């Protein structure tokens, strides 16, 4: 069963929270972060992307940047832009997008649950990205940004969250420039905090990584590292835990993650469509954007026209949790067999575009001449994600896109 616990959060005062809260480190490059934090000394990007405070072109992985990270983190605490709670607490973090709100519990999960696969994953991680985040955790001795988990929805947790959010004024409540609402409650009642711990321990079998596999791995591995180096280890130390926002699975929605490709592997448009027609029923849809409406239906854009393509019976295996995924079908039958793209992680001919940017973005990249063809996919379901994680399988690269992203800086977990 899942181990979670409350913690003494390090939080900003209300009057600067909207200026301090930032997008996650991995959705911005250095220049974008520099622009976003411009003239805003409170932005958490000064800690998560500290190269923005050094000369343009500074290697974001250099020791100089990590030195700046800890300098800025200490400055934020000294100026009381981040202040620590006196008592351990859970928090509720809700996000609103397009009129729909999802409510998560903010707490600490146990490194052993990650190491023992009680926290289930659906993506592979890269050692270089793990090490970058591990160095950030070691430098700050904190989980500066939360990871994004899900769990099987539970009526008792739902009832607790509903009662608090209906009767208690949020500590933070603001709308960001993208139009998304962010709402944050502090659970001060120890009895309620204890009840949440017990429900997860008794009734929630597993947690699942929704987004943030590298941050999750880094947090767990640094905790394990600290444990191995402490001859007086008791198991109660704060480094045994790392911070997560944990949402019920029935409130989350995965959006599409689309593909654009630079060339047709020497084929003409007619030859390309002819080859696709071996595996898909292809219909020309015209100039208007066509968005797939169901599983195993795709669309592609080429030469100023949209096409619908539907996978033919026998081209996929409904009993295989990986083989049934539309990303697998497209990768195997089109990207690999027709376009000769073998490795989605390393091939420079392909790029990936989150559905939050709309199909107009992939059409624009083709119309500009940057790309030759664009593919739109029907999004993976939460149940498919859970089935794959439960079976011990790994999704193909760039399969899931969650939105809205968690804002960093609403609360921080120190490992001491």
C-alpha angles and dihedrals in degrees: 000000000000121000115210132157141184119252143195099264124211104222141173122243115259096251094064103028096103091051093045099046111090142180116268118282094245099056093061131058119217095267093048090049091049090054094044094052095041111133090359111107090177097061113121086220086084085070103031096041101023093163086083088076092054131068116296110268096034109148105253090216096052123116088243089066094049089049088054090048093060093040091055094042091053090046092053090053094044091052090047092240082131119036129180125237119241093224138037113262144166119230135204118227117190128184127197123204126166091349094307121112128200122195123210135184113233110212144121123280125202124258090221090060088058095044092046094046094247082126101058125213133203101187137061118240129219119233094223092055091045091052092050091055092041089056090050091052092046091048096050097029085222146090096245094178127036125234121234115242136170134204137188105282113260124199094214092055090045090054093051092048093045093051094049096045092046097049106028127067112237117253090220126022122167144134120233127218091267090062096251119137122226120196126179132188129187117221103215097167109100092201091058092047090051091049091053091052090051096047092053092045093048106032112021109078099186144004121219129211106236099172133355106050093161094049089048093050092045094050093048094045094049089050090051090047092052091048093053091050096049112085089188095052113152103172093246097088118120091238088071087074138054132196124261140164106224119201128187110253094235092063097053127089126194115212128208123282110205137197136226124191129200101216144007096241092256096313127128118234090257093050090047093053091045091055092046089053090066089071105020139045102240124204125181109231101181133226099328118094111260118206119197111249104194146018115296092018117114138171133210134193125214136148094005094306136102122220131193117218126188121195112245121237111271095030093098139031116237090194094058112081090208099035093053093058116106090224088059093047092050093044095049101040104032113016095040107028099036107023098031095231102150104168118040091191097058110020109108093201092076133061134181130228124195114233091235085079092057132232089279087074095057090045089051092053091053094044090051090059092242090111132027102208138011129206126204121200136197108248124258114251126237088243091056090051092050092045091053094046091047092051092051092244128137125229120234115262119285097013105133132046119184122196140221096039118222114262111235121224102041087108135355130201117220117204093221 
